[in-house]
Amino acid sequence: MKRLKAGTYGLILLTSLFLSACGTHTADKANTALLNARDAAECTMESLKALDLKQFNDHTDNYVETYHNWIGIPVEREYRVFNELLEPRAKSWTRKKKNEFNHKLAEKMMENLAWEIEDVREDGDNAKITMEITNLNMADVTGKYEIYLLENMLDSPGTGIGQLIKDISNIMDDDSGLLAIVEACDKDDICTLKVTVSAYRENGAWKLHLDDEFINAFMGNFNGMTYSEDVQKRLDELEKQQEEKLLDEWTEEWAEEFADDVEKRVERWFGE
């Protein structure tokens, strides 16, 4: 039987927030070309820490493409990370609230960012930069959010699907759900990853390439989906209880069909 896993929805929601999913060392366009590869890497990480996306974009290949309407007017820009935060200022109340939530979450995610540049190897207009990056363990944050959803489903009457939809719709509330979990994280809820980042010189200036490994590292193992032992154990317990609860309510065939339907609805509502 296909499990109706809350984790599916946690991952969809988190991915839609950031992926198309500079701080004290400032540099304007006039002197960007004077930076070496190490300086560019340092400035990139400082810009992440301060969530200075303009400077971050200046030192990376975050920008992907601009889309135009049928008469050639630019209507949307695509970025590799922080796509939502880089959209034009929202006009609708719903979009404005979503943008504010995304910004709060991004700030909290970057608060604990730390790094050490271990080695830089320049070869003409290309370079390899080895870094050790430490940040909030977002894999465990995702796991704890799944636990939150599953526990609420199990505590509610019936299948708990109504409670799941309610909790997901309240994800932007400050005092419950995802932000509350991030706020509750302590100094032990961190992960450290070593990555080798590619860089290249463009118009005399160094830029870092945002590949999946680098993005995952500064996002706190965001795509790792490898939970700590305690989180995984609790998830396994809850998923087994949820499966038993669903089987009490429906036949196996109905449960599978409903799981597929809810997953599609969540993707449509929150994965835009």
C-alpha positions as CSV (number, residue, x, y, z in Angstrom):
1,M,0.0,0.0,0.0
2,K,1.2,3.5,-0.8
3,R,1.5,5.5,2.4
4,L,-0.2,8.9,2.6
5,K,3.0,10.4,3.9
6,A,3.0,13.9,5.4
7,G,6.7,14.1,4.5
8,T,5.7,14.3,0.8
9,Y,3.9,17.6,1.5
10,G,6.7,18.9,3.8
11,L,9.2,18.5,1.0
12,I,6.9,20.0,-1.7
13,L,6.3,23.1,0.5
14,L,9.9,23.6,1.4
15,T,11.2,23.2,-2.1
16,S,8.6,25.7,-3.5
17,L,9.9,28.3,-1.0
18,F,13.5,28.6,-2.2
19,L,14.4,26.4,-5.2
20,S,13.3,26.7,-9.0
21,A,14.6,25.3,-6.3
22,C,26.8,40.7,1.2
23,G,27.7,41.4,4.6
24,T,30.9,43.0,5.9
25,H,33.0,42.2,2.8
26,T,31.2,44.5,0.4
27,A,32.1,45.0,-3.2
28,D,30.5,47.2,-5.9
29,K,30.7,46.6,-9.6
30,A,33.7,48.9,-10.0
31,N,36.0,46.7,-7.9
32,T,34.4,43.3,-8.3
33,A,36.9,42.5,-11.0
34,L,39.8,43.0,-8.5
35,L,38.7,40.1,-6.4
36,N,40.5,36.8,-6.6
37,A,38.7,33.5,-6.4
38,R,39.1,33.2,-2.6
39,D,37.8,36.8,-2.1
40,A,34.8,36.0,-4.4
41,A,34.0,32.9,-2.4
42,E,34.3,34.8,0.9
43,C,32.0,37.6,-0.4
44,T,29.5,35.0,-1.7
45,M,29.2,33.3,1.7
46,E,29.0,36.7,3.5
47,S,26.2,37.8,1.2
48,L,24.4,34.6,2.1
49,K,24.8,35.2,5.8
50,A,23.4,38.7,5.4
51,L,20.8,37.6,2.8
52,D,22.2,40.3,0.5
53,L,20.8,38.8,-2.7
54,K,22.0,41.5,-5.0
55,Q,25.6,40.9,-4.0
56,F,25.1,37.2,-3.9
57,N,23.8,37.3,-7.5
58,D,26.8,39.5,-8.6
59,H,29.2,36.8,-7.4
60,T,27.3,33.7,-8.6
61,D,25.5,32.3,-11.6
62,N,22.2,32.3,-9.6
63,Y,20.4,34.1,-12.5
64,V,19.1,31.6,-15.1
65,E,16.8,33.3,-17.5
66,T,14.3,36.1,-18.2
67,Y,10.9,35.1,-19.7
68,H,9.0,37.5,-21.9
69,N,5.4,37.7,-23.0
70,W,4.2,37.5,-26.6
71,I,5.1,41.1,-27.3
72,G,8.6,40.8,-25.8
73,I,8.0,42.5,-22.4
74,P,9.9,40.8,-19.5
75,V,7.4,39.1,-17.2
76,E,9.5,36.8,-15.0
77,R,13.0,36.0,-14.0
78,E,14.3,32.6,-12.9
79,Y,17.0,32.0,-10.3
80,R,18.5,28.8,-9.0
81,V,17.9,29.6,-5.4
82,F,15.7,32.2,-3.5
83,N,13.5,32.5,-6.5
84,E,10.5,33.6,-4.4
85,L,12.5,36.3,-2.6
86,L,13.8,37.7,-5.9
87,E,10.3,38.2,-7.4
88,P,8.9,41.8,-7.8
89,R,7.2,43.2,-4.8
90,A,3.8,41.5,-4.3
91,K,0.6,43.4,-4.6
92,S,-2.0,40.9,-3.4
93,W,-2.3,40.4,0.4
94,T,-1.9,36.6,0.0
95,R,1.3,36.9,-2.0
96,K,2.7,39.6,0.3
97,K,2.1,37.3,3.3
98,K,3.8,34.4,1.5
99,N,6.8,36.6,0.6
100,E,7.1,37.9,4.2
101,F,7.1,34.3,5.5
102,N,9.7,33.2,2.9
103,H,12.0,36.0,4.0
104,K,11.6,35.2,7.7
105,L,12.4,31.6,7.0
106,A,15.4,32.4,4.8
107,E,16.8,34.8,7.5
108,K,16.4,32.1,10.1
109,M,18.1,29.5,7.9
110,M,21.1,31.8,7.2
111,E,21.5,32.9,10.9
112,N,23.7,29.8,11.7
113,L,25.6,29.8,8.5
114,A,29.4,29.4,9.0
115,W,32.2,28.3,6.6
116,E,35.9,27.7,6.3
117,I,37.7,28.0,2.9
118,E,40.2,25.2,3.1
119,D,41.8,25.3,-0.4
120,V,41.7,27.4,-3.6
121,R,43.2,26.2,-6.8
122,E,43.2,28.7,-9.7
123,D,43.9,27.6,-13.2
124,G,43.6,30.5,-15.6
125,D,40.0,31.6,-15.8
126,N,38.8,28.6,-13.7
127,A,39.1,27.7,-10.1
128,K,38.2,24.9,-7.6
129,I,37.4,26.1,-4.1
130,T,37.1,23.6,-1.2
131,M,34.9,24.7,1.7
132,E,33.5,23.3,4.9
133,I,30.1,24.7,5.4
134,T,28.0,24.5,8.6
135,N,24.4,25.4,8.9
136,L,21.1,24.6,10.6
137,N,20.2,20.9,9.8
138,M,17.3,21.6,7.4
139,A,16.9,17.8,6.8
140,D,15.9,17.4,10.4
141,V,13.8,20.5,10.3
142,T,11.8,18.9,7.5
143,G,11.6,15.6,9.4
144,K,10.3,17.4,12.5
145,Y,7.7,19.2,10.4
146,E,6.6,15.8,9.1
147,I,6.3,14.6,12.7
148,Y,4.2,17.7,13.5
149,L,1.8,17.0,10.6
150,L,1.6,13.3,11.3
151,E,0.9,13.7,15.1
152,N,-1.9,16.2,14.3
153,M,-3.4,13.8,11.8
154,L,-3.4,11.0,14.3
155,D,-4.9,13.1,17.0
156,S,-7.8,14.3,14.8
157,P,-11.0,12.3,14.2
158,G,-11.4,10.2,11.0
159,T,-8.6,9.9,8.6
160,G,-7.0,13.2,9.6
161,I,-6.8,14.5,6.1
162,G,-8.8,17.6,7.0
163,Q,-6.3,18.4,9.8
164,L,-3.4,17.9,7.3
165,I,-4.9,20.4,4.9
166,K,-5.6,22.8,7.7
167,D,-2.0,22.6,9.0
168,I,-0.5,23.0,5.6
169,S,-2.7,26.1,4.9
170,N,-1.4,27.5,8.2
171,I,2.3,27.0,7.4
172,M,2.9,30.8,7.3
173,D,1.7,31.4,10.9
174,D,4.6,32.5,13.1
175,D,3.5,30.6,16.2
176,S,2.9,27.2,14.7
177,G,4.3,24.9,12.1
178,L,7.5,25.4,10.2
179,L,8.8,28.7,11.6
180,A,8.1,27.5,15.2
181,I,10.2,24.4,14.5
182,V,13.1,26.5,13.1
183,E,12.9,28.8,16.1
184,A,13.1,25.9,18.5
185,C,16.3,24.5,17.0
186,D,19.4,24.8,19.2
187,K,23.1,24.8,18.6
188,D,23.2,21.0,18.3
189,D,20.7,21.0,15.3
190,I,23.4,21.7,12.8
191,C,25.2,19.8,10.0
192,T,28.6,20.3,8.4
193,L,29.3,19.4,4.8
194,K,32.5,19.7,2.7
195,V,32.1,20.7,-0.9
196,T,34.4,21.7,-3.8
197,V,32.9,24.6,-5.7
198,S,33.7,25.5,-9.3
199,A,34.4,29.2,-10.1
200,Y,35.1,31.0,-13.4
201,R,36.2,34.4,-14.5
202,E,33.6,36.4,-16.5
203,N,34.4,39.9,-17.8
204,G,37.4,39.9,-15.4
205,A,35.3,39.0,-12.3
206,W,35.1,35.7,-10.5
207,K,31.8,33.9,-10.2
208,L,30.9,30.8,-8.3
209,H,28.8,28.1,-9.9
210,L,25.7,27.1,-7.9
211,D,25.6,23.3,-8.4
212,D,23.3,21.0,-6.4
213,E,26.0,20.0,-4.0
214,F,26.9,23.6,-3.1
215,I,23.3,24.7,-2.8
216,N,22.6,21.7,-0.6
217,A,25.5,22.5,1.7
218,F,24.6,26.2,2.4
219,M,21.0,25.2,2.7
220,G,21.8,22.9,5.6
221,N,21.5,19.5,3.7
222,F,18.2,20.7,2.5
223,N,17.9,17.9,-0.1
224,G,19.7,15.3,1.9
225,M,16.6,13.8,3.5
226,T,18.8,11.8,5.8
227,Y,17.3,12.3,9.3
228,S,19.0,11.9,12.6
229,E,18.3,8.6,14.4
230,D,15.7,10.0,16.8
231,V,13.8,11.8,14.1
232,Q,13.7,8.8,11.8
233,K,12.6,6.5,14.6
234,R,9.7,8.8,15.5
235,L,8.7,9.1,11.8
236,D,8.7,5.3,11.4
237,E,6.4,4.9,14.4
238,L,4.0,7.6,13.2
239,E,3.8,6.4,9.7
240,K,3.0,2.9,10.9
241,Q,0.2,4.2,13.1
242,Q,-1.1,6.3,10.2
243,E,-1.2,3.4,7.9
244,E,-3.2,1.4,10.4
245,K,-5.6,4.3,10.9
246,L,-6.2,4.6,7.2
247,L,-6.8,0.9,6.8
248,D,-9.4,1.1,9.5
249,E,-11.2,3.8,7.5
250,W,-10.8,2.6,3.9
251,T,-9.9,-0.3,1.8
252,E,-6.4,-0.4,0.5
253,E,-7.5,0.6,-3.0
254,W,-9.4,3.7,-1.8
255,A,-6.5,4.8,0.4
256,E,-4.0,4.7,-2.6
257,E,-6.3,6.7,-4.8
258,F,-6.9,9.3,-2.1
259,A,-3.2,9.5,-1.4
260,D,-2.5,10.3,-5.0
261,D,-5.3,12.9,-5.1
262,V,-4.1,14.8,-2.0
263,E,-0.5,14.8,-3.3
264,K,-1.6,16.3,-6.6
265,R,-3.7,18.9,-4.8
266,V,-0.8,20.0,-2.5
267,E,1.5,20.3,-5.5
268,R,-1.0,22.5,-7.3
269,W,-1.7,24.7,-4.3
270,F,1.7,25.2,-2.9
271,G,4.2,24.2,-5.5
272,E,3.8,27.1,-7.9
